[in-house]
Structure formats: structure tokens, C-alpha cells
Amino acid sequence: MPVFFIEPEAIQGDGITLTGSLAHHLVESLRIQPGEELWLGHSGGLRFRARVIRADAGRLTADIISSSNPPPASSPHTTLGLALIKSEHMDWAIQKATELGITRLVPLVTARTVIRLSLERIPHRTARWRAIAREAAQQSMRWELPEVTEPKPFATWCEQERKTTCRLLLWEHPQGRRLRESLRGRQKPETIAVAIGPEGGFEDEEVSRAEECGFENVSLGPRILRTESAVLAALAIIQYEWGDVG
């Protein structure tokens, strides 16, 4: 059973009362019945094992059986700067990045970004990305939600990451070191930022700007991967070398 994120105010003494969309999802979609047990928690806070005592349309109540502190968050704390790509591919990349433990996702507007969001569409699209990250965190039994920001210009993001311990930019240029070699040549950092470009990759001027901000160019190997495939490959390698996968 996945974990479900709740608001702190849902906790009332030794019980939990859920209403709204989460209660509807549990009762109407998952068909949760009285007597069944759930894992509930609020991001970064206590987690609760609870037994359902009543499940009505739009409202669910449960008794808390036990509570415990959440396990440590995946480390190092990883920020993924991901160039905007087509909607369904972006959704998939966010889902997999969340499953692989990212701390923060920053959608990036780059020179070769094909997707251009109007100011009116940004709040709606950002809310959608946050919902996808939330669902992926619940499914993968993460106990903290990754932060998902509104899109930023690539150069702005690079400047903001200057204090990040380890800064990496995926680039298909043959001069780039392999990602695996770069990681094995370092001590495990507290924070890491990974930049992944759009279809067509980063322009040379963008790579130079990132280098000025302390980013190292790294490669995933001789093949050119789709952006969403590069997300999965890069984060899996980072988690294998420094994190809690494998």
C-alpha cells in the first residue's frame, strides 16, 4: 500500500479525518473499506499507520494504530534542472525523477526549448507537475514531497546554483567526461544540481555560461538519449554511486 500525504490539521487526537479529493480517491477509486489499514503522513513529518473505521463518499475516518518518524530523505539533496519538453514526456520524466529521489525540480527555458508556455498557462501546468510528483511520491513510498517550481530561464537557474556543492551538465559533446567517472572522482556531496537539456541539447553559449557558474560537462556515453531517457539514466547512476538505489 502506498503512502498518502495528508495535511497536519487532518490529525485529531488519536484519529484522522480525511475529506475532499483524497477521501474521494480512497473511497470511490480504491474502494477502501472499514477495517483496512493505511499509511498516512505529512511531508517531512510523522508517518501514521491507521485503521479505517468509516468510509463514506467524500469522508473517511481512521484510528491511529502507531506513529513513527519518517526515514531519512534520499541523499545527496538533488536539484534537477530539466528543460521543458513535450507534455507527456515531461510528465513521465517528473514521475521517474520523483521515484528516484530528487529534492527539487526546476523546469528550464533554454534556447532550443520547443515548448513555450504563456503566462496564463504557467500556474496550471505547474500545478499539474506538482500533482504528478505527489502521486509518484505516494506510489514509491517517499515520505517527503519534492519541490516543483515554476519555469525559469536557464541562465538564471545556473546563477542560483552557484553554492550547490556539485554541479553537472549533461552534454552530448565527446569532450565531456562520463558521468560515472566524474562521480567516482569526488567525495559524496551534500547537494547536487543536474542540468538536462531539451531535444537538440544545449547551445554552446549555454554550456559556456554554465561552466562560468561552476558546472562540469558530463556525458552518458556514445548514444544520444531522449531528454526523458537521460533523466532516468543520470539519476539512476547518481543514486547508485551516492544514494540509496542498488
ChimeraX attribute file (.defattr): number of C-alpha atoms within 10 A of each C-alpha:
attribute: neighborCount
match mode: 1-to-1
recipient: residues
	/A:1	10
	/A:2	15
	/A:3	21
	/A:4	23
	/A:5	22
	/A:6	17
	/A:7	11
	/A:8	13
	/A:9	10
	/A:10	15
	/A:11	18
	/A:12	11
	/A:13	8
	/A:14	11
	/A:15	16
	/A:16	21
	/A:17	17
	/A:18	20
	/A:19	15
	/A:20	11
	/A:21	11
	/A:22	17
	/A:23	21
	/A:24	19
	/A:25	15
	/A:26	21
	/A:27	19
	/A:28	14
	/A:29	10
	/A:30	10
	/A:31	11
	/A:32	19
	/A:33	16
	/A:34	15
	/A:35	14
	/A:36	11
	/A:37	18
	/A:38	20
	/A:39	19
	/A:40	22
	/A:41	26
	/A:42	21
	/A:43	20
	/A:44	16
	/A:45	14
	/A:46	15
	/A:47	22
	/A:48	23
	/A:49	17
	/A:50	22
	/A:51	21
	/A:52	20
	/A:53	15
	/A:54	16
	/A:55	21
	/A:56	16
	/A:57	13
	/A:58	16
	/A:59	17
	/A:60	23
	/A:61	20
	/A:62	23
	/A:63	21
	/A:64	21
	/A:65	13
	/A:66	12
	/A:67	14
	/A:68	11
	/A:69	12
	/A:70	17
	/A:71	13
	/A:72	10
	/A:73	16
	/A:74	19
	/A:75	19
	/A:76	22
	/A:77	18
	/A:78	27
	/A:79	23
	/A:80	24
	/A:81	25
	/A:82	25
	/A:83	29
	/A:84	26
	/A:85	22
	/A:86	13
	/A:87	12
	/A:88	8
	/A:89	15
	/A:90	17
	/A:91	18
	/A:92	18
	/A:93	21
	/A:94	25
	/A:95	23
	/A:96	22
	/A:97	26
	/A:98	26
	/A:99	20
	/A:100	24
	/A:101	27
	/A:102	25
	/A:103	22
	/A:104	18
	/A:105	25
	/A:106	21
	/A:107	25
	/A:108	26
	/A:109	25
	/A:110	21
	/A:111	17
	/A:112	15
	/A:113	18
	/A:114	15
	/A:115	14
	/A:116	12
	/A:117	13
	/A:118	8
	/A:119	8
	/A:120	8
	/A:121	10
	/A:122	14
	/A:123	15
	/A:124	10
	/A:125	15
	/A:126	16
	/A:127	14
	/A:128	13
	/A:129	23
	/A:130	20
	/A:131	14
	/A:132	18
	/A:133	26
	/A:134	22
	/A:135	20
	/A:136	21
	/A:137	27
	/A:138	23
	/A:139	15
	/A:140	17
	/A:141	15
	/A:142	26
	/A:143	25
	/A:144	22
	/A:145	23
	/A:146	21
	/A:147	15
	/A:148	21
	/A:149	16
	/A:150	14
	/A:151	21
	/A:152	17
	/A:153	14
	/A:154	23
	/A:155	16
	/A:156	11
	/A:157	19
	/A:158	22
	/A:159	14
	/A:160	10
	/A:161	21
	/A:162	16
	/A:163	13
	/A:164	17
	/A:165	14
	/A:166	22
	/A:167	23
	/A:168	22
	/A:169	23
	/A:170	26
	/A:171	25
	/A:172	20
	/A:173	15
	/A:174	12
	/A:175	10
	/A:176	17
	/A:177	17
	/A:178	17
	/A:179	20
	/A:180	17
	/A:181	11
	/A:182	15
	/A:183	18
	/A:184	11
	/A:185	8
	/A:186	9
	/A:187	9
	/A:188	16
	/A:189	15
	/A:190	12
	/A:191	17
	/A:192	22
	/A:193	24
	/A:194	23
	/A:195	26
	/A:196	23
	/A:197	29
	/A:198	22
	/A:199	17
	/A:200	14
	/A:201	22
	/A:202	23
	/A:203	13
	/A:204	11
	/A:205	10
	/A:206	16
	/A:207	19
	/A:208	14
	/A:209	15
	/A:210	24
	/A:211	16
	/A:212	13
	/A:213	18
	/A:214	20
	/A:215	23
	/A:216	21
	/A:217	24
	/A:218	23
	/A:219	24
	/A:220	19
	/A:221	16
	/A:222	10
	/A:223	8
	/A:224	15
	/A:225	14
	/A:226	14
	/A:227	23
	/A:228	23
	/A:229	14
	/A:230	18
	/A:231	25
	/A:232	18
	/A:233	13
	/A:234	19
	/A:235	23
	/A:236	20
	/A:237	17
	/A:238	21
	/A:239	19
	/A:240	13
	/A:241	15
	/A:242	17
	/A:243	18
	/A:244	15
	/A:245	14
	/A:246	8
